[in-house]
Amino acid sequence: MVRRRYILYIVFVLIAAAYYYWTHVYVFTPVEAFVKSNIQHRELLHSAVVKNGVLLFYSDTNSGIGVAYEVHSNLTGWQHITGGGSAELINNDYISWCWSRLEDGERETGVTFGELIHPDVTAMKAKMVNGNLLIEKEATIVDFNGGRLWYVVSDKAVDTVKMYAYSSSGQLLFTHHCFGEI
């Protein structure tokens, strides 16, 4: 009889521990991991899946745009790794920009991002330099409440980023040196 009570007690403790784990420890979504990180923000603007996680773009409390990097672990679910940067429009420029280097200890993801206010821009291209390597990538443009977000993801750190903005007819509207010179 004592052995049976002991076994029931062990089963009860295991069920209680599992319940606690699933309700207080395990993080089911990248957004939940972002919220638990206590980053001050007004709203989430966009999420982008990258090969080793998810990028969450958000409007920060200073009217800029930031990015957070979340990765999935089998043991604890999603976790916030890093984030930051603030792309704020300055001097009535056509775009704002920010470069964030996001690492999770094993892999590196770099993202250049910002807000786009030029109404005629329908496509953007980035030229990035990593040492002697020239990387060209199309930017993703996403509409959000009252604005447009642009971003380019790289799996390498870059020394220089220059953006090229195009109209729907393919006409080059403007270029913008985010940092460095090409």
TIVO-2410 file (N, C-alpha, C; in nm, 3 decimals):
# residues 182
REC num residu      c1      c2      c3 atome chaine
REC   1      M   0.081  -0.118   0.000     N      A
REC   1      M   0.000   0.000   0.000    CA      A
REC   1      M   0.087   0.127   0.000     C      A
REC   2      V   0.195   0.126   0.079     N      A
REC   2      V   0.284   0.241   0.084    CA      A
REC   2      V   0.352   0.261  -0.051     C      A
REC   3      R   0.390   0.151  -0.112     N      A
REC   3      R   0.456   0.159  -0.242    CA      A
REC   3      R   0.361   0.220  -0.346     C      A
REC   4      R   0.235   0.184  -0.343     N      A
REC   4      R   0.138   0.236  -0.437    CA      A
REC   4      R   0.121   0.388  -0.418     C      A
REC   5      R   0.116   0.436  -0.294     N      A
REC   5      R   0.106   0.579  -0.267    CA      A
REC   5      R   0.230   0.652  -0.317     C      A
REC   6      Y   0.345   0.591  -0.296     N      A
REC   6      Y   0.471   0.650  -0.342    CA      A
REC   6      Y   0.470   0.664  -0.493     C      A
REC   7      I   0.426   0.563  -0.564     N      A
REC   7      I   0.420   0.567  -0.711    CA      A
REC   7      I   0.320   0.675  -0.755     C      A
REC   8      L   0.205   0.684  -0.693     N      A
REC   8      L   0.107   0.787  -0.725    CA      A
REC   8      L   0.164   0.927  -0.698     C      A
REC   9      Y   0.237   0.940  -0.590     N      A
REC   9      Y   0.300   1.068  -0.557    CA      A
REC   9      Y   0.401   1.107  -0.666     C      A
REC  10      I   0.483   1.014  -0.709     N      A
REC  10      I   0.583   1.039  -0.814    CA      A
REC  10      I   0.512   1.078  -0.944     C      A
REC  11      V   0.407   1.007  -0.980     N      A
REC  11      V   0.331   1.038  -1.102    CA      A
REC  11      V   0.273   1.180  -1.092     C      A
REC  12      F   0.216   1.214  -0.978     N      A
REC  12      F   0.159   1.347  -0.958    CA      A
REC  12      F   0.267   1.455  -0.973     C      A
REC  13      V   0.382   1.435  -0.913     N      A
REC  13      V   0.491   1.531  -0.922    CA      A
REC  13      V   0.537   1.546  -1.067     C      A
REC  14      L   0.549   1.437  -1.140     N      A
REC  14      L   0.590   1.444  -1.281    CA      A
REC  14      L   0.488   1.518  -1.366     C      A
REC  15      I   0.360   1.495  -1.342     N      A
REC  15      I   0.256   1.565  -1.417    CA      A
REC  15      I   0.259   1.714  -1.383     C      A
REC  16      A   0.276   1.747  -1.257     N      A
REC  16      A   0.284   1.889  -1.216    CA      A
REC  16      A   0.405   1.956  -1.278     C      A
REC  17      A   0.518   1.888  -1.280     N      A
REC  17      A   0.639   1.945  -1.340    CA      A
REC  17      A   0.621   1.965  -1.490     C      A
REC  18      A   0.561   1.868  -1.557     N      A
REC  18      A   0.535   1.881  -1.701    CA      A
REC  18      A   0.440   1.997  -1.729     C      A
REC  19      Y   0.336   2.010  -1.648     N      A
REC  19      Y   0.242   2.121  -1.664    CA      A
REC  19      Y   0.315   2.254  -1.647     C      A
REC  20      Y   0.396   2.267  -1.545     N      A
REC  20      Y   0.470   2.390  -1.521    CA      A
REC  20      Y   0.564   2.419  -1.640     C      A
REC  21      Y   0.633   2.319  -1.688     N      A
REC  21      Y   0.725   2.335  -1.800    CA      A
REC  21      Y   0.651   2.388  -1.923     C      A
REC  22      W   0.539   2.326  -1.957     N      A
REC  22      W   0.466   2.364  -2.078    CA      A
REC  22      W   0.394   2.498  -2.064     C      A
REC  23      T   0.364   2.542  -1.943     N      A
REC  23      T   0.293   2.669  -1.927    CA      A
REC  23      T   0.383   2.786  -1.890     C      A
REC  24      H   0.502   2.761  -1.835     N      A
REC  24      H   0.587   2.871  -1.789    CA      A
REC  24      H   0.726   2.873  -1.851     C      A
REC  25      V   0.775   2.764  -1.903     N      A
REC  25      V   0.911   2.758  -1.954    CA      A
REC  25      V   0.915   2.752  -2.107     C      A
REC  26      Y   0.844   2.660  -2.167     N      A
REC  26      Y   0.848   2.640  -2.311    CA      A
REC  26      Y   0.786   2.760  -2.382     C      A
REC  27      V   0.852   2.810  -2.486     N      A
REC  27      V   0.804   2.925  -2.563    CA      A
REC  27      V   0.759   2.874  -2.700     C      A
REC  28      F   0.632   2.890  -2.730     N      A
REC  28      F   0.572   2.827  -2.847    CA      A
REC  28      F   0.590   2.905  -2.977     C      A
REC  29      T   0.606   3.035  -2.974     N      A
REC  29      T   0.616   3.114  -3.097    CA      A
REC  29      T   0.729   3.216  -3.087     C      A
REC  30      P   0.780   3.261  -3.202     N      A
REC  30      P   0.882   3.368  -3.200    CA      A
REC  30      P   0.828   3.497  -3.139     C      A
REC  31      V   0.701   3.526  -3.162     N      A
REC  31      V   0.642   3.648  -3.107    CA      A
REC  31      V   0.638   3.640  -2.954     C      A
REC  32      E   0.606   3.523  -2.900     N      A
REC  32      E   0.606   3.505  -2.755    CA      A
REC  32      E   0.747   3.527  -2.698     C      A
REC  33      A   0.849   3.477  -2.768     N      A
REC  33      A   0.988   3.498  -2.723    CA      A
REC  33      A   1.022   3.647  -2.727     C      A
REC  34      F   0.977   3.717  -2.829     N      A
REC  34      F   1.001   3.861  -2.841    CA      A
REC  34      F   0.935   3.936  -2.725     C      A
REC  35      V   0.811   3.904  -2.696     N      A
REC  35      V   0.738   3.971  -2.588    CA      A
REC  35      V   0.807   3.945  -2.454     C      A
REC  36      K   0.853   3.821  -2.432     N      A
REC  36      K   0.921   3.789  -2.306    CA      A
REC  36      K   1.057   3.858  -2.292     C      A
REC  37      S   1.113   3.907  -2.404     N      A
REC  37      S   1.243   3.975  -2.398    CA      A
REC  37      S   1.232   4.117  -2.344     C      A
REC  38      N   1.111   4.167  -2.329     N      A
REC  38      N   1.085   4.301  -2.274    CA      A
REC  38      N   1.142   4.415  -2.358     C      A
REC  39      I   1.153   4.395  -2.488     N      A
REC  39      I   1.193   4.504  -2.577    CA      A
REC  39      I   1.077   4.602  -2.587     C      A
REC  40      Q   1.105   4.729  -2.562     N      A
REC  40      Q   1.000   4.831  -2.572    CA      A
REC  40      Q   0.967   4.854  -2.719     C      A
REC  41      H   0.841   4.839  -2.753     N      A
REC  41      H   0.798   4.857  -2.892    CA      A
REC  41      H   0.653   4.900  -2.895     C      A
REC  42      R   0.613   4.956  -3.009     N      A
REC  42      R   0.473   4.994  -3.027    CA      A
REC  42      R   0.395   4.884  -3.096     C      A
REC  43      E   0.452   4.827  -3.204     N      A
REC  43      E   0.383   4.721  -3.276    CA      A
REC  43      E   0.482   4.638  -3.357     C      A
REC  44      L   0.444   4.515  -3.384     N      A
REC  44      L   0.522   4.430  -3.474    CA      A
REC  44      L   0.479   4.462  -3.617     C      A
REC  45      L   0.577   4.480  -3.706     N      A
REC  45      L   0.548   4.519  -3.843    CA      A
REC  45      L   0.553   4.402  -3.941     C      A
REC  46      H   0.650   4.312  -3.919     N      A
REC  46      H   0.670   4.205  -4.018    CA      A
REC  46      H   0.759   4.097  -3.957     C      A
REC  47      S   0.741   3.975  -4.002     N      A
REC  47      S   0.832   3.867  -3.964    CA      A
REC  47      S   0.888   3.805  -4.091     C      A
REC  48      A   1.015   3.768  -4.086     N      A
REC  48      A   1.082   3.708  -4.200    CA      A
REC  48      A   1.157   3.584  -4.154     C      A
REC  49      V   1.130   3.473  -4.217     N      A
REC  49      V   1.200   3.349  -4.185    CA      A
REC  49      V   1.337   3.351  -4.252     C      A
REC  50      V   1.441   3.327  -4.173     N      A
REC  50      V   1.577   3.312  -4.225    CA      A
REC  50      V   1.618   3.168  -4.198     C      A
REC  51      K   1.728   3.124  -4.258     N      A
REC  51      K   1.763   2.982  -4.250    CA      A
REC  51      K   1.786   2.930  -4.109     C      A
REC  52      N   1.812   3.018  -4.015     N      A
REC  52      N   1.839   2.972  -3.879    CA      A
REC  52      N   1.750   3.038  -3.774     C      A
REC  53      G   1.637   3.093  -3.816     N      A
REC  53      G   1.547   3.155  -3.719    CA      A
REC  53      G   1.445   3.245  -3.784     C      A
REC  54      V   1.400   3.344  -3.710     N      A
REC  54      V   1.300   3.440  -3.757    CA      A
REC  54      V   1.345   3.580  -3.718     C      A
REC  55      L   1.332   3.673  -3.812     N      A
REC  55      L   1.355   3.814  -3.784    CA      A
REC  55      L   1.219   3.879  -3.762     C      A
REC  56      L   1.206   3.954  -3.654     N      A
REC  56      L   1.084   4.028  -3.626    CA      A
REC  56      L   1.116   4.177  -3.632     C      A
REC  57      F   1.052   4.246  -3.725     N      A
REC  57      F   1.070   4.390  -3.738    CA      A
REC  57      F   0.959   4.458  -3.660     C      A
REC  58      Y   0.994   4.563  -3.586     N      A
REC  58      Y   0.897   4.630  -3.500    CA      A
REC  58      Y   0.920   4.780  -3.502     C      A
REC  59      S   0.816   4.855  -3.471     N      A
REC  59      S   0.833   4.999  -3.453    CA      A
REC  59      S   0.872   5.021  -3.308     C      A
REC  60      D   0.982   5.093  -3.289     N      A
REC  60      D   1.027   5.117  -3.152    CA      A
REC  60      D   0.957   5.239  -3.094     C      A
REC  61      T   0.986   5.273  -2.972     N      A
REC  61      T   0.916   5.382  -2.905    CA      A
REC  61      T   0.965   5.519  -2.948     C      A
REC  62      N   1.069   5.527  -3.031     N      A
REC  62      N   1.123   5.655  -3.078    CA      A
REC  62      N   1.095   5.679  -3.225     C      A
REC  63      S   0.990   5.623  -3.278     N      A
REC  63      S   0.947   5.638  -3.418    CA      A
REC  63      S   1.048   5.580  -3.518     C      A
REC  64      G   1.126   5.485  -3.476     N      A
REC  64      G   1.216   5.416  -3.566    CA      A
REC  64      G   1.171   5.272  -3.584     C      A
REC  65      I   1.248   5.196  -3.660     N      A
REC  65      I   1.220   5.055  -3.683    CA      A
REC  65      I   1.337   4.975  -3.628     C      A
REC  66      G   1.308   4.869  -3.555     N      A
REC  66      G   1.411   4.781  -3.500    CA      A
REC  66      G   1.389   4.639  -3.549     C      A
REC  67      V   1.485   4.552  -3.518     N      A
REC  67      V   1.475   4.412  -3.557    CA      A
REC  67      V   1.515   4.325  -3.439     C      A
REC  68      A   1.447   4.213  -3.423     N      A
REC  68      A   1.481   4.114  -3.320    CA      A
REC  68      A   1.504   3.981  -3.389     C      A
REC  69      Y   1.594   3.901  -3.333     N      A
REC  69      Y   1.633   3.774  -3.391    CA      A
REC  69      Y   1.596   3.663  -3.293     C      A
REC  70      E   1.509   3.573  -3.338     N      A
REC  70      E   1.460   3.463  -3.255    CA      A
REC  70      E   1.501   3.330  -3.320     C      A
REC  71      V   1.547   3.235  -3.241     N      A
REC  71      V   1.580   3.101  -3.294    CA      A
REC  71      V   1.506   2.996  -3.213     C      A
REC  72      H   1.491   2.879  -3.274     N      A
REC  72      H   1.417   2.770  -3.211    CA      A
REC  72      H   1.513   2.667  -3.153     C      A
REC  73      S   1.486   2.628  -3.030     N      A
REC  73      S   1.560   2.523  -2.961    CA      A
REC  73      S   1.462   2.411  -2.930     C      A
REC  74      N   1.504   2.287  -2.947     N      A
REC  74      N   1.413   2.176  -2.920    CA      A
REC  74      N   1.373   2.166  -2.774     C      A
REC  75      L   1.460   2.209  -2.684     N      A
REC  75      L   1.433   2.194  -2.542    CA      A
REC  75      L   1.340   2.302  -2.486     C      A
REC  76      T   1.365   2.426  -2.522     N      A
REC  76      T   1.287   2.536  -2.462    CA      A
REC  76      T   1.198   2.609  -2.560     C      A
REC  77      G   1.194   2.566  -2.685     N      A
REC  77      G   1.112   2.636  -2.784    CA      A
REC  77      G   1.187   2.755  -2.840     C      A
REC  78      W   1.114   2.859  -2.872     N      A
REC  78      W   1.173   2.980  -2.929    CA      A
REC  78      W   1.241   3.062  -2.820     C      A
REC  79      Q   1.352   3.125  -2.858     N      A
REC  79      Q   1.418   3.213  -2.763    CA      A
REC  79      Q   1.472   3.336  -2.835     C      A
REC  80      H   1.468   3.447  -2.764     N      A
REC  80      H   1.521   3.573  -2.816    CA      A
REC  80      H   1.673   3.569  -2.804     C      A
REC  81      I   1.742   3.591  -2.915     N      A
REC  81      I   1.888   3.588  -2.916    CA      A
REC  81      I   1.944   3.729  -2.904     C      A
REC  82      T   1.906   3.815  -2.994     N      A
REC  82      T   1.956   3.952  -2.994    CA      A
REC  82      T   1.866   4.037  -3.081     C      A
REC  83      G   1.896   4.161  -3.086     N      A
REC  83      G   1.819   4.252  -3.170    CA      A
REC  83      G   1.869   4.391  -3.149     C      A
REC  84      G   1.802   4.481  -3.214     N      A
REC  84      G   1.838   4.619  -3.191    CA      A
REC  84      G   1.848   4.698  -3.318     C      A
REC  85      G   1.918   4.806  -3.306     N      A
REC  85      G   1.926   4.900  -3.415    CA      A
REC  85      G   1.799   4.983  -3.418     C      A
REC  86      S   1.810   5.099  -3.471     N      A
REC  86      S   1.693   5.183  -3.488    CA      A
REC  86      S   1.711   5.261  -3.616     C      A
REC  87      A   1.628   5.231  -3.713     N      A
REC  87      A   1.632   5.301  -3.841    CA      A
REC  87      A   1.531   5.416  -3.834     C      A
REC  88      E   1.581   5.538  -3.821     N      A
REC  88      E   1.493   5.655  -3.810    CA      A
REC  88      E   1.515   5.745  -3.930     C      A
REC  89      L   1.405   5.801  -3.981     N      A
REC  89      L   1.414   5.894  -4.092    CA      A
REC  89      L   1.475   6.025  -4.041     C      A
REC  90      I   1.576   6.074  -4.115     N      A
REC  90      I   1.647   6.196  -4.075    CA      A
REC  90      I   1.650   6.291  -4.194     C      A
REC  91      N   1.626   6.418  -4.170     N      A
REC  91      N   1.639   6.524  -4.272    CA      A
REC  91      N   1.555   6.497  -4.396     C      A
REC  92      N   1.435   6.447  -4.381     N      A
REC  92      N   1.346   6.421  -4.494    CA      A
REC  92      N   1.410   6.335  -4.602     C      A
REC  93      D   1.494   6.242  -4.564     N      A
REC  93      D   1.557   6.151  -4.658    CA      A
REC  93      D   1.451   6.055  -4.712     C      A
REC  94      Y   1.480   5.991  -4.825     N      A
REC  94      Y   1.385   5.896  -4.884    CA      A
REC  94      Y   1.380   5.764  -4.808     C      A
REC  95      I   1.490   5.728  -4.744     N      A
REC  95      I   1.493   5.602  -4.669    CA      A
REC  95      I   1.567   5.623  -4.537     C      A
REC  96      S   1.531   5.539  -4.442     N      A
REC  96      S   1.613   5.527  -4.321    CA      A
REC  96      S   1.683   5.393  -4.332     C      A
REC  97      W   1.789   5.375  -4.256     N      A
REC  97      W   1.860   5.248  -4.263    CA      A
REC  97      W   1.927   5.216  -4.131     C      A
REC  98      C   1.954   5.089  -4.113     N      A
REC  98      C   2.030   5.040  -3.999    CA      A
REC  98      C   2.087   4.904  -4.036     C      A
REC  99      W   2.205   4.874  -3.990     N      A
REC  99      W   2.267   4.743  -4.008    CA      A
REC  99      W   2.273   4.676  -3.872     C      A
REC 100      S   2.226   4.553  -3.864     N      A
REC 100      S   2.237   4.477  -3.739    CA      A
REC 100      S   2.304   4.344  -3.768     C      A
REC 101      R   2.402   4.314  -3.686     N      A
REC 101      R   2.472   4.185  -3.693    CA      A
REC 101      R   2.411   4.096  -3.585     C      A
REC 102      L   2.349   3.988  -3.627     N      A
REC 102      L   2.274   3.903  -3.537    CA      A
REC 102      L   2.340   3.766  -3.531     C      A
REC 103      E   2.393   3.731  -3.415     N      A
REC 103      E   2.463   3.604  -3.399    CA      A
REC 103      E   2.395   3.521  -3.291     C      A
REC 104      D   2.398   3.390  -3.309     N      A
REC 104      D   2.344   3.301  -3.205    CA      A
REC 104      D   2.450   3.208  -3.150     C      A
REC 105      G   2.577   3.241  -3.170     N      A
REC 105      G   2.686   3.158  -3.119    CA      A
REC 105      G   2.738   3.059  -3.222     C      A
REC 106      E   2.653   3.016  -3.313     N      A
REC 106      E   2.695   2.922  -3.418    CA      A
REC 106      E   2.693   2.986  -3.556     C      A
REC 107      R   2.593   3.069  -3.579     N      A
REC 107      R   2.574   3.127  -3.711    CA      A
REC 107      R   2.563   3.278  -3.698     C      A
REC 108      E   2.587   3.344  -3.810     N      A
REC 108      E   2.575   3.489  -3.814    CA      A
REC 108      E   2.476   3.526  -3.923     C      A
REC 109      T   2.388   3.618  -3.893     N      A
REC 109      T   2.296   3.673  -3.991    CA      A
REC 109      T   2.308   3.823  -3.981     C      A
REC 110      G   2.322   3.887  -4.094     N      A
REC 110      G   2.326   4.032  -4.095    CA      A
REC 110      G   2.204   4.084  -4.169     C      A
REC 111      V   2.149   4.193  -4.123     N      A
REC 111      V   2.033   4.249  -4.190    CA      A
REC 111      V   2.048   4.400  -4.197     C      A
REC 112      T   2.027   4.454  -4.316     N      A
REC 112      T   2.019   4.598  -4.337    CA      A
REC 112      T   1.871   4.626  -4.361     C      A
REC 113      F   1.818   4.725  -4.291     N      A
REC 113      F   1.674   4.748  -4.299    CA      A
REC 113      F   1.643   4.894  -4.274     C      A
REC 114      G   1.521   4.933  -4.303     N      A
REC 114      G   1.478   5.069  -4.275    CA      A
REC 114      G   1.340   5.095  -4.328     C      A
REC 115      E   1.304   5.223  -4.325     N      A
REC 115      E   1.173   5.264  -4.375    CA      A
REC 115      E   1.193   5.335  -4.508     C      A
REC 116      L   1.100   5.316  -4.598     N      A
REC 116      L   1.104   5.375  -4.732    CA      A
REC 116      L   0.985   5.468  -4.745     C      A
REC 117      I   1.010   5.596  -4.777     N      A
REC 117      I   0.899   5.690  -4.791    CA      A
REC 117      I   0.880   5.741  -4.932     C      A
REC 118      H   0.973   5.716  -5.022     N      A
REC 118      H   0.959   5.762  -5.160    CA      A
REC 118      H   0.844   5.685  -5.225     C      A
REC 119      P   0.739   5.753  -5.273     N      A
REC 119      P   0.621   5.681  -5.322    CA      A
REC 119      P   0.641   5.605  -5.453     C      A
REC 120      D   0.740   5.643  -5.533     N      A
REC 120      D   0.758   5.581  -5.664    CA      A
REC 120      D   0.849   5.459  -5.663     C      A
REC 121      V   0.913   5.431  -5.551     N      A
REC 121      V   1.005   5.316  -5.544    CA      A
REC 121      V   0.924   5.187  -5.537     C      A
REC 122      T   0.952   5.097  -5.630     N      A
REC 122      T   0.885   4.965  -5.631    CA      A
REC 122      T   0.985   4.852  -5.614     C      A
REC 123      A   1.114   4.881  -5.629     N      A
REC 123      A   1.217   4.777  -5.613    CA      A
REC 123      A   1.344   4.842  -5.561     C      A
REC 124      M   1.417   4.764  -5.481     N      A
REC 124      M   1.546   4.810  -5.429    CA      A
REC 124      M   1.647   4.697  -5.440     C      A
REC 125      K   1.771   4.735  -5.465     N      A
REC 125      K   1.881   4.639  -5.473    CA      A
REC 125      K   1.993   4.686  -5.383     C      A
REC 126      A   2.059   4.592  -5.318     N      A
REC 126      A   2.172   4.625  -5.231    CA      A
REC 126      A   2.300   4.571  -5.293     C      A
REC 127      K   2.404   4.652  -5.289     N      A
REC 127      K   2.539   4.606  -5.320    CA      A
REC 127      K   2.615   4.613  -5.190     C      A
REC 128      M   2.668   4.498  -5.148     N      A
REC 128      M   2.738   4.489  -5.020    CA      A
REC 128      M   2.877   4.433  -5.045     C      A
REC 129      V   2.973   4.480  -4.967     N      A
REC 129      V   3.111   4.434  -4.981    CA      A
REC 129      V   3.153   4.366  -4.851     C      A
REC 130      N   3.209   4.247  -4.867     N      A
REC 130      N   3.268   4.173  -4.756    CA      A
REC 130      N   3.411   4.145  -4.798     C      A
REC 131      G   3.507   4.226  -4.749     N      A
REC 131      G   3.646   4.213  -4.793    CA      A
REC 131      G   3.656   4.241  -4.941     C      A
REC 132      N   3.695   4.139  -5.020     N      A
REC 132      N   3.702   4.153  -5.165    CA      A
REC 132      N   3.580   4.097  -5.235     C      A
REC 133      L   3.483   4.049  -5.161     N      A
REC 133      L   3.365   3.986  -5.217    CA      A
REC 133      L   3.251   4.087  -5.232     C      A
REC 134      L   3.198   4.101  -5.355     N      A
REC 134      L   3.083   4.188  -5.381    CA      A
REC 134      L   2.957   4.102  -5.380     C      A
REC 135      I   2.862   4.139  -5.299     N      A
REC 135      I   2.736   4.065  -5.286    CA      A
REC 135      I   2.624   4.157  -5.333     C      A
REC 136      E   2.543   4.110  -5.428     N      A
REC 136      E   2.428   4.185  -5.475    CA      A
REC 136      E   2.302   4.109  -5.439     C      A
REC 137      K   2.206   4.179  -5.379     N      A
REC 137      K   2.081   4.115  -5.339    CA      A
REC 137      K   1.965   4.210  -5.360     C      A
REC 138      E   1.850   4.152  -5.394     N      A
REC 138      E   1.727   4.229  -5.401    CA      A
REC 138      E   1.676   4.253  -5.259     C      A
REC 139      A   1.626   4.372  -5.235     N      A
REC 139      A   1.565   4.403  -5.105    CA      A
REC 139      A   1.419   4.360  -5.109     C      A
REC 140      T   1.369   4.321  -4.995     N      A
REC 140      T   1.227   4.292  -4.980    CA      A
REC 140      T   1.160   4.420  -4.930     C      A
REC 141      I   1.050   4.457  -4.994     N      A
REC 141      I   0.973   4.574  -4.953    CA      A
REC 141      I   0.838   4.526  -4.904     C      A
REC 142      V   0.800   4.571  -4.784     N      A
REC 142      V   0.676   4.527  -4.722    CA      A
REC 142      V   0.597   4.649  -4.677     C      A
REC 143      D   0.468   4.653  -4.712     N      A
REC 143      D   0.380   4.759  -4.663    CA      A
REC 143      D   0.336   4.726  -4.521     C      A
REC 144      F   0.333   4.828  -4.437     N      A
REC 144      F   0.276   4.814  -4.303    CA      A
REC 144      F   0.189   4.935  -4.276     C      A
REC 145      N   0.125   4.941  -4.164     N      A
REC 145      N   0.031   5.049  -4.132    CA      A
REC 145      N   0.093   5.186  -4.154     C      A
REC 146      G   0.064   5.247  -4.268     N      A
REC 146      G   0.109   5.382  -4.292    CA      A
REC 146      G   0.253   5.396  -4.337     C      A
REC 147      G   0.319   5.290  -4.377     N      A
REC 147      G   0.457   5.302  -4.422    CA      A
REC 147      G   0.502   5.179  -4.498     C      A
REC 148      R   0.630   5.181  -4.535     N      A
REC 148      R   0.690   5.066  -4.603    CA      A
REC 148      R   0.825   5.034  -4.540     C      A
REC 149      L   0.845   4.907  -4.515     N      A
REC 149      L   0.969   4.854  -4.460    CA      A
REC 149      L   1.048   4.791  -4.574     C      A
REC 150      W   1.179   4.810  -4.574     N      A
REC 150      W   1.266   4.738  -4.668    CA      A
REC 150      W   1.374   4.668  -4.588     C      A
REC 151      Y   1.418   4.552  -4.639     N      A
REC 151      Y   1.528   4.483  -4.571    CA      A
REC 151      Y   1.601   4.390  -4.666     C      A
REC 152      V   1.729   4.367  -4.633     N      A
REC 152      V   1.815   4.274  -4.706    CA      A
REC 152      V   1.887   4.190  -4.602     C      A
REC 153      V   1.881   4.059  -4.618     N      A
REC 153      V   1.946   3.966  -4.524    CA      A
REC 153      V   2.072   3.911  -4.587     C      A
REC 154      S   2.178   3.903  -4.508     N      A
REC 154      S   2.305   3.848  -4.555    CA      A
REC 154      S   2.355   3.746  -4.453     C      A
REC 155      D   2.421   3.643  -4.501     N      A
REC 155      D   2.478   3.546  -4.408    CA      A
REC 155      D   2.625   3.574  -4.380     C      A
REC 156      K   2.669   3.693  -4.417     N      A
REC 156      K   2.807   3.735  -4.392    CA      A
REC 156      K   2.807   3.878  -4.337     C      A
REC 157      A   2.906   3.909  -4.256     N      A
REC 157      A   2.925   4.048  -4.214    CA      A
REC 157      A   2.970   4.128  -4.335     C      A
REC 158      V   2.928   4.251  -4.344     N      A
REC 158      V   2.967   4.334  -4.459    CA      A
REC 158      V   3.032   4.462  -4.410     C      A
REC 159      D   3.120   4.515  -4.496     N      A
REC 159      D   3.192   4.638  -4.465    CA      A
REC 159      D   3.122   4.760  -4.524     C      A
REC 160      T   3.046   4.738  -4.631     N      A
REC 160      T   2.985   4.847  -4.707    CA      A
REC 160      T   2.849   4.804  -4.758     C      A
REC 161      V   2.753   4.896  -4.754     N      A
REC 161      V   2.621   4.872  -4.814    CA      A
REC 161      V   2.580   4.997  -4.891     C      A
REC 162      K   2.542   4.977  -5.016     N      A
REC 162      K   2.487   5.085  -5.098    CA      A
REC 162      K   2.355   5.036  -5.156     C      A
REC 163      M   2.250   5.116  -5.140     N      A
REC 163      M   2.117   5.080  -5.188    CA      A
REC 163      M   2.086   5.154  -5.318     C      A
REC 164      Y   2.018   5.085  -5.407     N      A
REC 164      Y   1.972   5.140  -5.534    CA      A
REC 164      Y   1.821   5.126  -5.538     C      A
REC 165      A   1.750   5.237  -5.563     N      A
REC 165      A   1.603   5.235  -5.565    CA      A
REC 165      A   1.553   5.257  -5.707     C      A
REC 166      Y   1.456   5.175  -5.748     N      A
REC 166      Y   1.406   5.176  -5.885    CA      A
REC 166      Y   1.256   5.198  -5.889     C      A
REC 167      S   1.210   5.260  -6.000     N      A
REC 167      S   1.067   5.277  -6.024    CA      A
REC 167      S   1.011   5.150  -6.088     C      A
REC 168      S   0.881   5.147  -6.110     N      A
REC 168      S   0.818   5.030  -6.172    CA      A
REC 168      S   0.865   5.010  -6.316     C      A
REC 169      S   0.912   5.117  -6.382     N      A
REC 169      S   0.963   5.105  -6.519    CA      A
REC 169      S   1.111   5.066  -6.522     C      A
REC 170      G   1.173   5.050  -6.406     N      A
REC 170      G   1.314   5.012  -6.399    CA      A
REC 170      G   1.410   5.128  -6.395     C      A
REC 171      Q   1.358   5.250  -6.388     N      A
REC 171      Q   1.443   5.369  -6.384    CA      A
REC 171      Q   1.504   5.383  -6.244     C      A
REC 172      L   1.635   5.409  -6.241     N      A
REC 172      L   1.704   5.433  -6.115    CA      A
REC 172      L   1.660   5.568  -6.060     C      A
REC 173      L   1.597   5.568  -5.943     N      A
REC 173      L   1.547   5.692  -5.883    CA      A
REC 173      L   1.651   5.758  -5.794     C      A
REC 174      F   1.721   5.678  -5.714     N      A
REC 174      F   1.826   5.733  -5.629    CA      A
REC 174      F   1.912   5.620  -5.575     C      A
REC 175      T   2.029   5.656  -5.525     N      A
REC 175      T   2.117   5.563  -5.454    CA      A
REC 175      T   2.137   5.618  -5.314     C      A
REC 176      H   2.172   5.531  -5.222     N      A
REC 176      H   2.193   5.573  -5.085    CA      A
REC 176      H   2.305   5.488  -5.024     C      A
REC 177      H   2.411   5.553  -4.979     N      A
REC 177      H   2.519   5.482  -4.908    CA      A
REC 177      H   2.477   5.465  -4.764     C      A
REC 178      C   2.451   5.343  -4.726     N      A
REC 178      C   2.416   5.318  -4.585    CA      A
REC 178      C   2.540   5.333  -4.500     C      A
REC 179      F   2.648   5.269  -4.541     N      A
REC 179      F   2.777   5.293  -4.477    CA      A
REC 179      F   2.886   5.242  -4.568     C      A
REC 180      G   3.004   5.300  -4.555     N      A
REC 180      G   3.118   5.263  -4.641    CA      A
REC 180      G   3.103   5.321  -4.779     C      A
REC 181      E   3.200   5.292  -4.864     N      A
REC 181      E   3.201   5.338  -5.003    CA      A
REC 181      E   3.226   5.222  -5.097     C      A
REC 182      I   3.151   5.217  -5.205     N      A
REC 182      I   3.171   5.113  -5.308    CA      A
REC 182      I   3.235   5.178  -5.427     C      A
***
